[in-house]
């Protein structure tokens, strides 16, 4: 699952396109994506 899909599942709603996201939503997606990439590299 992508970071976007994980956050959408937890929120229970679709996120808008990145350009229309609120700054906190965009930051959450970016930080989770970075965490997932880092985790994938370690395994």
N, CA, C and O atoms as a GROMACS GRO file, in nm:
protein
  172
    1UNK      N    1   0.084  -0.119   0.000
    1UNK     CA    2   0.000   0.000   0.000
    1UNK      C    3   0.088   0.125   0.000
    1UNK      O    4   0.197   0.127   0.058
    2UNK      N    5   0.039   0.227  -0.066
    2UNK     CA    6   0.112   0.353  -0.067
    2UNK      C    7   0.077   0.433   0.058
    2UNK      O    8  -0.020   0.403   0.128
    3UNK      N    9   0.157   0.534   0.085
    3UNK     CA   10   0.131   0.621   0.200
    3UNK      C   11  -0.008   0.684   0.188
    3UNK      O   12  -0.081   0.694   0.287
    4UNK      N   13  -0.042   0.727   0.068
    4UNK     CA   14  -0.173   0.789   0.044
    4UNK      C   15  -0.285   0.690   0.077
    4UNK      O   16  -0.383   0.726   0.142
    5UNK      N   17  -0.271   0.566   0.032
    5UNK     CA   18  -0.374   0.465   0.055
    5UNK      C   19  -0.389   0.434   0.204
    5UNK      O   20  -0.500   0.417   0.253
    6UNK      N   21  -0.277   0.428   0.275
    6UNK     CA   22  -0.281   0.401   0.420
    6UNK      C   23  -0.354   0.514   0.492
    6UNK      O   24  -0.440   0.488   0.577
    7UNK      N   25  -0.320   0.638   0.459
    7UNK     CA   26  -0.385   0.751   0.527
    7UNK      C   27  -0.533   0.758   0.491
    7UNK      O   28  -0.616   0.785   0.577
    8UNK      N   29  -0.566   0.735   0.364
    8UNK     CA   30  -0.708   0.736   0.324
    8UNK      C   31  -0.786   0.628   0.398
    8UNK      O   32  -0.899   0.651   0.440
    9UNK      N   33  -0.726   0.510   0.416
    9UNK     CA   34  -0.793   0.401   0.487
    9UNK      C   35  -0.817   0.439   0.633
    9UNK      O   36  -0.922   0.410   0.690
   10UNK      N   37  -0.719   0.503   0.693
   10UNK     CA   38  -0.733   0.543   0.834
   10UNK      C   39  -0.834   0.656   0.851
   10UNK      O   40  -0.907   0.659   0.950
   11UNK      N   41  -0.836   0.747   0.756
   11UNK     CA   42  -0.932   0.859   0.763
   11UNK      C   43  -1.072   0.817   0.724
   11UNK      O   44  -1.171   0.875   0.770
   12UNK      N   45  -1.082   0.717   0.637
   12UNK     CA   46  -1.212   0.674   0.588
   12UNK      C   47  -1.265   0.762   0.478
   12UNK      O   48  -1.386   0.762   0.452
   13UNK      N   49  -1.179   0.836   0.412
   13UNK     CA   50  -1.220   0.922   0.300
   13UNK      C   51  -1.103   0.938   0.205
   13UNK      O   52  -0.988   0.915   0.240
   14UNK      N   53  -1.136   0.978   0.082
   14UNK     CA   54  -1.034   1.003  -0.018
   14UNK      C   55  -0.968   1.138   0.008
   14UNK      O   56  -1.034   1.233   0.051
   15UNK      N   57  -0.839   1.144  -0.018
   15UNK     CA   58  -0.769   1.272  -0.010
   15UNK      C   59  -0.777   1.342  -0.145
   15UNK      O   60  -0.784   1.276  -0.249
   16UNK      N   61  -0.777   1.474  -0.144
   16UNK     CA   62  -0.778   1.548  -0.270
   16UNK      C   63  -0.642   1.534  -0.340
   16UNK      O   64  -0.548   1.483  -0.279
   17UNK      N   65  -0.631   1.578  -0.464
   17UNK     CA   66  -0.501   1.579  -0.531
   17UNK      C   67  -0.400   1.657  -0.447
   17UNK      O   68  -0.436   1.746  -0.370
   18UNK      N   69  -0.272   1.623  -0.463
   18UNK     CA   70  -0.167   1.683  -0.380
   18UNK      C   71  -0.170   1.836  -0.382
   18UNK      O   72  -0.148   1.900  -0.279
   19UNK      N   73  -0.196   1.894  -0.497
   19UNK     CA   74  -0.196   2.040  -0.507
   19UNK      C   75  -0.309   2.104  -0.426
   19UNK      O   76  -0.301   2.222  -0.392
   20UNK      N   77  -0.413   2.028  -0.396
   20UNK     CA   78  -0.528   2.082  -0.324
   20UNK      C   79  -0.533   2.038  -0.177
   20UNK      O   80  -0.624   2.076  -0.103
   21UNK      N   81  -0.435   1.958  -0.135
   21UNK     CA   82  -0.432   1.911   0.004
   21UNK      C   83  -0.397   2.025   0.098
   21UNK      O   84  -0.327   2.120   0.061
   22UNK      N   85  -0.447   2.014   0.220
   22UNK     CA   86  -0.405   2.107   0.324
   22UNK      C   87  -0.259   2.075   0.358
   22UNK      O   88  -0.216   1.962   0.340
   23UNK      N   89  -0.184   2.172   0.406
   23UNK     CA   90  -0.043   2.148   0.436
   23UNK      C   91  -0.020   2.032   0.534
   23UNK      O   92   0.076   1.956   0.517
   24UNK      N   93  -0.105   2.017   0.634
   24UNK     CA   94  -0.085   1.907   0.729
   24UNK      C   95  -0.111   1.772   0.665
   24UNK      O   96  -0.043   1.674   0.698
   25UNK      N   97  -0.206   1.763   0.574
   25UNK     CA   98  -0.232   1.638   0.503
   25UNK      C   99  -0.114   1.602   0.412
   25UNK      O  100  -0.069   1.488   0.408
   26UNK      N  101  -0.065   1.701   0.342
   26UNK     CA  102   0.048   1.678   0.251
   26UNK      C  103   0.171   1.633   0.330
   26UNK      O  104   0.242   1.541   0.289
   27UNK      N  105   0.195   1.697   0.442
   27UNK     CA  106   0.309   1.661   0.527
   27UNK      C  107   0.295   1.518   0.580
   27UNK      O  108   0.393   1.445   0.586
   28UNK      N  109   0.176   1.480   0.619
   28UNK     CA  110   0.153   1.344   0.670
   28UNK      C  111   0.183   1.241   0.562
   28UNK      O  112   0.246   1.139   0.590
   29UNK      N  113   0.140   1.266   0.439
   29UNK     CA  114   0.166   1.173   0.329
   29UNK      C  115   0.316   1.163   0.302
   29UNK      O  116   0.369   1.054   0.286
   30UNK      N  117   0.383   1.276   0.298
   30UNK     CA  118   0.527   1.278   0.271
   30UNK      C  119   0.604   1.206   0.380
   30UNK      O  120   0.691   1.124   0.350
   31UNK      N  121   0.574   1.235   0.505
   31UNK     CA  122   0.646   1.171   0.615
   31UNK      C  123   0.623   1.020   0.620
   31UNK      O  124   0.716   0.944   0.645
   32UNK      N  125   0.500   0.978   0.595
   32UNK     CA  126   0.472   0.835   0.593
   32UNK      C  127   0.541   0.768   0.475
   32UNK      O  128   0.594   0.658   0.488
   33UNK      N  129   0.542   0.833   0.362
   33UNK     CA  130   0.610   0.778   0.244
   33UNK      C  131   0.759   0.762   0.273
   33UNK      O  132   0.818   0.659   0.238
   34UNK      N  133   0.820   0.860   0.336
   34UNK     CA  134   0.963   0.850   0.370
   34UNK      C  135   0.988   0.736   0.466
   34UNK      O  136   1.087   0.664   0.453
   35UNK      N  137   0.899   0.719   0.563
   35UNK     CA  138   0.912   0.611   0.660
   35UNK      C  139   0.900   0.475   0.590
   35UNK      O  140   0.976   0.383   0.622
   36UNK      N  141   0.806   0.462   0.497
   36UNK     CA  142   0.788   0.336   0.426
   36UNK      C  143   0.909   0.304   0.339
   36UNK      O  144   0.951   0.188   0.331
   37UNK      N  145   0.966   0.404   0.274
   37UNK     CA  146   1.084   0.383   0.191
   37UNK      C  147   1.202   0.340   0.277
   37UNK      O  148   1.275   0.247   0.241
   38UNK      N  149   1.221   0.406   0.389
   38UNK     CA  150   1.331   0.372   0.480
   38UNK      C  151   1.315   0.230   0.532
   38UNK      O  152   1.412   0.155   0.540
   39UNK      N  153   1.193   0.195   0.568
   39UNK     CA  154   1.164   0.060   0.619
   39UNK      C  155   1.191  -0.045   0.510
   39UNK      O  156   1.245  -0.152   0.539
   40UNK      N  157   1.154  -0.016   0.388
   40UNK     CA  158   1.173  -0.110   0.277
   40UNK      C  159   1.323  -0.132   0.250
   40UNK      O  160   1.364  -0.243   0.217
   41UNK      N  161   1.404  -0.026   0.264
   41UNK     CA  162   1.548  -0.037   0.240
   41UNK      C  163   1.616  -0.123   0.346
   41UNK      O  164   1.717  -0.188   0.316
   42UNK      N  165   1.564  -0.123   0.467
   42UNK     CA  166   1.626  -0.198   0.578
   42UNK      C  167   1.596  -0.347   0.570
   42UNK      O  168   1.666  -0.426   0.633
   43UNK      N  169   1.496  -0.387   0.496
   43UNK     CA  170   1.461  -0.529   0.490
   43UNK      C  171   1.519  -0.595   0.368
   43UNK      O  172   1.498  -0.715   0.348
   0.00000   0.00000   0.00000
